[in-house]
């Protein structure tokens, strides 16, 4: 009896805050409801609307743009800096801590910071460009550039985490491999590409998954910087759910969006897993 | 020669990551006419921006709210996480595997699916605009349970048997015998949970409308977005610094633990 008593708080918690919401969210997809007036059964209307909803597809497209820039950039920079930090250098702790600082700070702070860098007229980046004799760039006001700008900002915020993950990954590579390569006279970067890279595939997979889930969770950055604009080019999955649910109180449709985004996240991660496993 | 290149890259990298923070701090303490220059060396130091932020919105109150919410959540995750982790690793009972699989399942469940129904639950319970809405849905999580389960598995059975012979109940075993032997797990779960809830902003934006109940990230977000900051750069930056400072100070002191904890779980809140 005692084991059940001990886990009972979690079971109650799970039933109320996880199991019931999942089932209720599926139920909501067949209804029209704004919480205040009575719920109306709407059949498959939410699903039909979803498949005709250009904004839904736009937000998925935006997320993929984000990921297409964020993931490669993050992996290349993190691997490069981790490889450098992995050598015998002074002040390693300081550099690691500096790269890691944006990871612990709130996304709200990072976003407010980058707002000052990305500003069109007075932003720091454009001031530098102008002083070097170039024209201004519409980091956040050009629909083609807004999402890439956010992806670069997210890379800056998270790369410290991935540096540390790669540093941990490097420790898992058996030392004998490098010793054998040294006997063959392999250069530093040869060893890196021929031995280290293939051996840390699990870490790369972890980075890809964390970034993917992160990309689909993107919210506060566009919420503060652009509100989803210009021309919905930074409308993220969560921002769209948020607007439908808590702006328009379309609980049924917002649930349908949530369900589909969740399905897409899970499928993308499964596909990535297959793809990366094949690479090994 | 090679060393010089390496240090050049590292120093350049460190500047890239630290410079924006320095800029934010110096601009927030610069006198009004120098703020927009984003200079690293203001001619004098003025706390005017901070005074204005704290007089326009109850930022002190938001700090206390954040502290209450994050501490309660962290305590809850530690207590309940170690209870369930203990049951799963040390007690035999029917359905134990099922419970474990359920917990693994909740880890893979994207939050996008539960966001709307959880809000409706808050409305129906009458918890909107209360601390309960900010705290209760976060009191337990899979990560805490799994970390404690892993950690408790490695603790020798003799220790638990000896405590039983002395007449300890299960809860006493968990909190008096296992906790002192599981400090790394407590630190890891504690840091991740506290940081995660300190930085959480989507959920508060959904369930809190009352200014007196807002946590810091929400307060700062609405302050920056809304008319309160009146587009004044100094005020925006001062509010951002106020939000960053508590975690940044904690990070400075416990940097090693922060990095280890977050790296060992791959989660950044």
Boltz contact constraints between the chains, C-beta under 6 A:
constraints:
  - contact:
      token1: [A, 2]
      token2: [B, 170]
      max_distance: 6.0
  - contact:
      token1: [A, 3]
      token2: [B, 87]
      max_distance: 6.0
  - contact:
      token1: [A, 3]
      token2: [B, 91]
      max_distance: 6.0
  - contact:
      token1: [A, 3]
      token2: [B, 93]
      max_distance: 6.0
  - contact:
      token1: [A, 6]
      token2: [B, 83]
      max_distance: 6.0
  - contact:
      token1: [A, 6]
      token2: [B, 87]
      max_distance: 6.0
  - contact:
      token1: [A, 7]
      token2: [B, 84]
      max_distance: 6.0
  - contact:
      token1: [A, 7]
      token2: [B, 87]
      max_distance: 6.0
  - contact:
      token1: [A, 9]
      token2: [B, 80]
      max_distance: 6.0
  - contact:
      token1: [A, 10]
      token2: [B, 84]
      max_distance: 6.0
  - contact:
      token1: [A, 10]
      token2: [B, 140]
      max_distance: 6.0
  - contact:
      token1: [A, 13]
      token2: [B, 140]
      max_distance: 6.0
  - contact:
      token1: [A, 17]
      token2: [B, 137]
      max_distance: 6.0
  - contact:
      token1: [A, 18]
      token2: [B, 106]
      max_distance: 6.0
  - contact:
      token1: [A, 21]
      token2: [B, 114]
      max_distance: 6.0
  - contact:
      token1: [A, 21]
      token2: [B, 117]
      max_distance: 6.0
  - contact:
      token1: [A, 21]
      token2: [B, 118]
      max_distance: 6.0
  - contact:
      token1: [A, 24]
      token2: [B, 117]
      max_distance: 6.0
  - contact:
      token1: [A, 25]
      token2: [B, 113]
      max_distance: 6.0
  - contact:
      token1: [A, 25]
      token2: [B, 117]
      max_distance: 6.0
  - contact:
      token1: [A, 84]
      token2: [B, 6]
      max_distance: 6.0
  - contact:
      token1: [A, 95]
      token2: [B, 10]
      max_distance: 6.0
  - contact:
      token1: [A, 95]
      token2: [B, 14]
      max_distance: 6.0
  - contact:
      token1: [A, 97]
      token2: [B, 255]
      max_distance: 6.0
  - contact:
      token1: [A, 98]
      token2: [B, 14]
      max_distance: 6.0
  - contact:
      token1: [A, 98]
      token2: [B, 17]
      max_distance: 6.0
  - contact:
      token1: [A, 98]
      token2: [B, 18]
      max_distance: 6.0
  - contact:
      token1: [A, 99]
      token2: [B, 17]
      max_distance: 6.0
  - contact:
      token1: [A, 100]
      token2: [B, 259]
      max_distance: 6.0
  - contact:
      token1: [A, 103]
      token2: [B, 268]
      max_distance: 6.0
  - contact:
      token1: [A, 104]
      token2: [B, 247]
      max_distance: 6.0
  - contact:
      token1: [A, 104]
      token2: [B, 251]
      max_distance: 6.0
  - contact:
      token1: [A, 104]
      token2: [B, 258]
      max_distance: 6.0
  - contact:
      token1: [A, 105]
      token2: [B, 244]
      max_distance: 6.0
  - contact:
      token1: [A, 106]
      token2: [B, 199]
      max_distance: 6.0
  - contact:
      token1: [A, 106]
      token2: [B, 217]
      max_distance: 6.0
  - contact:
      token1: [A, 106]
      token2: [B, 243]
      max_distance: 6.0
  - contact:
      token1: [A, 108]
      token2: [B, 201]
      max_distance: 6.0
  - contact:
      token1: [A, 108]
      token2: [B, 217]
      max_distance: 6.0
  - contact:
      token1: [A, 108]
      token2: [B, 220]
      max_distance: 6.0
  - contact:
      token1: [A, 108]
      token2: [B, 221]
      max_distance: 6.0
  - contact:
      token1: [A, 109]
      token2: [B, 240]
      max_distance: 6.0
  - contact:
      token1: [A, 109]
      token2: [B, 243]
      max_distance: 6.0
  - contact:
      token1: [A, 109]
      token2: [B, 244]
      max_distance: 6.0
  - contact:
      token1: [A, 112]
      token2: [B, 224]
      max_distance: 6.0
  - contact:
      token1: [A, 112]
      token2: [B, 236]
      max_distance: 6.0
  - contact:
      token1: [A, 112]
      token2: [B, 240]
      max_distance: 6.0
  - contact:
      token1: [A, 113]
      token2: [B, 20]
      max_distance: 6.0
  - contact:
      token1: [A, 113]
      token2: [B, 24]
      max_distance: 6.0
  - contact:
      token1: [A, 124]
      token2: [B, 38]
      max_distance: 6.0
  - contact:
      token1: [A, 161]
      token2: [B, 268]
      max_distance: 6.0
  - contact:
      token1: [A, 164]
      token2: [B, 259]
      max_distance: 6.0
  - contact:
      token1: [A, 164]
      token2: [B, 263]
      max_distance: 6.0
  - contact:
      token1: [A, 165]
      token2: [B, 263]
      max_distance: 6.0
  - contact:
      token1: [A, 168]
      token2: [B, 263]
      max_distance: 6.0
  - contact:
      token1: [A, 206]
      token2: [B, 266]
      max_distance: 6.0
  - contact:
      token1: [A, 210]
      token2: [B, 266]
      max_distance: 6.0
  - contact:
      token1: [A, 219]
      token2: [B, 202]
      max_distance: 6.0
  - contact:
      token1: [A, 220]
      token2: [B, 201]
      max_distance: 6.0
  - contact:
      token1: [A, 245]
      token2: [B, 116]
      max_distance: 6.0
  - contact:
      token1: [A, 246]
      token2: [B, 206]
      max_distance: 6.0
  - contact:
      token1: [A, 251]
      token2: [B, 116]
      max_distance: 6.0
  - contact:
      token1: [A, 254]
      token2: [B, 116]
      max_distance: 6.0
  - contact:
      token1: [A, 255]
      token2: [B, 116]
      max_distance: 6.0
  - contact:
      token1: [A, 258]
      token2: [B, 112]
      max_distance: 6.0
  - contact:
      token1: [A, 258]
      token2: [B, 113]
      max_distance: 6.0
  - contact:
      token1: [A, 258]
      token2: [B, 115]
      max_distance: 6.0
  - contact:
      token1: [A, 258]
      token2: [B, 116]
      max_distance: 6.0
  - contact:
      token1: [A, 259]
      token2: [B, 113]
      max_distance: 6.0
  - contact:
      token1: [A, 261]
      token2: [B, 112]
      max_distance: 6.0
  - contact:
      token1: [A, 262]
      token2: [B, 110]
      max_distance: 6.0
  - contact:
      token1: [A, 262]
      token2: [B, 112]
      max_distance: 6.0
  - contact:
      token1: [A, 262]
      token2: [B, 113]
      max_distance: 6.0
  - contact:
      token1: [A, 265]
      token2: [B, 110]
      max_distance: 6.0
